[in-house]
Amino acid sequence: MAKFIIMAEEGERVLLDKVRDTLGLDLNDTELIFTGVGAINIIRSLQHLDRDSEIYNVGYAGSANFDLGTWVEVTEVRLNHPNVTYSEPVLKLSTLIPRISAKQAVCYSNCDFVLASEYKDCVFDMELAFIAALGFKKVHSLKYVSDNLSLHAYHEYTHGVE
């Protein structure tokens, strides 16, 4: 089975050393793919991959209340649409526990940067729901909290997208 590390931006590459050093997870037998930020980039970058592939999504995420620098292993992902309610599946992810020691939480994926939310004990990103929705058999996700829903703090911390 092919294994891939999926990251949005080149600047997230520094997280691979943190994954290995902090969490003790060795991802040397995986191919690294940088997709770009957001849904369209995810679909274009990953549509050709075999659905039997094992996916490791590693990246930065925001959180309303987790401390900066916290590792979160995502257990399920949903879209974040705070202004409307409609029926939509919750996508369960494969977990690595007990192989690593990280906080476990839900991830809400968005089409834009989240600047405020009443959701607590979760993380926010812009890619994971779209990765999981593509139908891969095994998707793992490790998120590193880069900000507390502040675009300015995100930029200072990651030097990421503008």
C-alpha positions in Angstrom: 0.0 0.0 0.0 1.4 3.4 -1.0 1.8 6.0 1.8 1.6 9.7 1.4 2.2 12.7 3.6 -0.1 15.5 2.5 0.8 19.1 3.4 -0.7 22.3 2.1 2.5 24.4 1.9 6.2 24.0 1.8 6.5 26.0 5.0 4.8 23.2 6.9 7.8 20.9 6.1 9.3 21.9 9.5 6.5 19.9 11.2 7.9 16.6 9.9 10.9 17.0 12.3 8.5 17.9 15.1 6.3 14.8 14.3 9.4 12.6 14.6 10.9 14.3 17.6 7.8 15.2 19.7 5.5 12.3 18.8 8.1 9.7 17.9 6.3 8.9 14.6 8.7 7.9 11.7 7.2 8.8 8.3 10.4 8.1 6.2 8.6 5.4 4.1 6.1 7.9 2.7 6.0 10.2 -0.3 5.5 13.9 0.4 2.9 15.9 -1.5 2.4 19.7 -1.2 -1.1 20.5 -2.4 -1.6 24.2 -2.0 -4.3 25.6 0.3 -8.0 24.8 0.0 -10.4 22.4 -1.6 -9.6 23.0 -5.3 -5.9 22.4 -4.7 -6.6 19.3 -2.7 -8.8 17.8 -5.4 -6.4 18.6 -8.2 -3.4 17.3 -6.3 -4.9 14.1 -5.0 -7.5 12.9 -7.5 -5.1 10.6 -9.2 -4.0 8.7 -6.1 -5.1 5.1 -5.5 -7.9 5.1 -2.9 -6.1 2.2 -1.2 -3.3 4.6 -0.3 -2.6 5.5 3.3 -2.7 9.2 3.9 -1.0 11.2 6.6 -2.2 14.8 6.7 0.2 16.9 8.7 -0.3 20.7 9.0 -1.0 23.8 11.0 -4.4 24.4 12.4 -6.2 27.1 14.5 -8.0 26.5 17.8 -10.2 28.7 19.9 -8.7 27.3 23.2 -5.8 24.8 22.7 -2.4 26.2 23.5 -0.1 27.2 20.7 2.3 24.3 19.9 -0.3 21.6 20.9 -0.3 18.4 18.8 -3.8 17.2 17.9 -4.6 13.9 16.4 -7.8 14.3 14.5 -10.4 11.6 15.1 -13.1 13.0 12.8 -13.6 15.9 10.4 -16.6 18.0 9.4 -17.1 21.1 7.3 -17.6 24.3 9.3 -20.6 26.3 8.1 -21.8 28.3 11.1 -24.6 30.2 9.3 -26.6 27.3 8.0 -27.6 23.7 9.0 -27.9 20.8 6.6 -27.5 17.1 6.7 -23.9 16.1 6.0 -21.7 13.1 7.0 -19.1 13.2 9.7 -15.9 11.7 8.3 -14.2 9.4 10.8 -10.4 9.1 10.5 -7.9 6.3 11.4 -6.0 7.0 14.6 -2.4 6.3 15.5 -3.0 6.0 19.2 -1.4 4.4 21.2 1.7 4.9 19.0 1.8 8.6 19.7 0.9 10.9 22.5 -1.3 13.8 21.3 -4.6 15.4 22.2 -7.4 13.9 20.2 -10.1 16.2 18.7 -12.5 17.0 15.9 -11.3 19.1 13.0 -13.6 21.6 11.2 -12.5 22.4 7.6 -13.3 25.7 6.2 -13.1 27.5 2.8 -11.6 30.6 4.6 -9.5 31.3 7.7 -11.6 31.1 10.9 -11.3 34.3 12.9 -14.0 33.5 15.6 -15.9 30.5 16.7 -17.8 29.3 19.7 -16.6 25.7 19.1 -14.0 24.6 21.7 -11.7 21.6 22.1 -11.3 21.3 18.3 -9.1 22.6 15.5 -9.8 24.4 12.2 -8.1 23.9 8.9 -8.8 24.4 5.2 -8.0 20.9 3.7 -8.8 17.9 5.8 -12.5 17.4 5.1 -11.8 17.5 1.3 -8.9 15.0 1.7 -11.2 12.6 3.7 -14.1 13.1 1.3 -12.0 11.7 -1.6 -12.5 8.2 -0.2 -9.1 7.0 0.9 -9.3 3.8 3.0 -6.9 5.2 5.7 -6.6 8.8 6.5 -4.6 10.0 9.6 -4.3 13.7 10.5 -1.9 15.4 12.9 -2.4 19.1 13.4 -0.1 21.5 15.1 -1.9 24.5 16.7 -0.4 27.6 15.2 -2.9 30.2 16.3 -6.0 30.9 18.4 -8.1 32.1 15.5 -5.8 35.0 14.7 -4.6 35.5 11.1 -1.9 37.8 12.4 -0.6 35.2 14.9 -0.8 32.5 12.2 1.4 34.7 9.9 3.9 35.3 12.7 4.0 31.7 13.7 4.1 30.0 10.3 5.0 32.6 7.7 2.2 30.9 5.7 -0.4 31.9 3.2 -1.5 35.5 3.0 
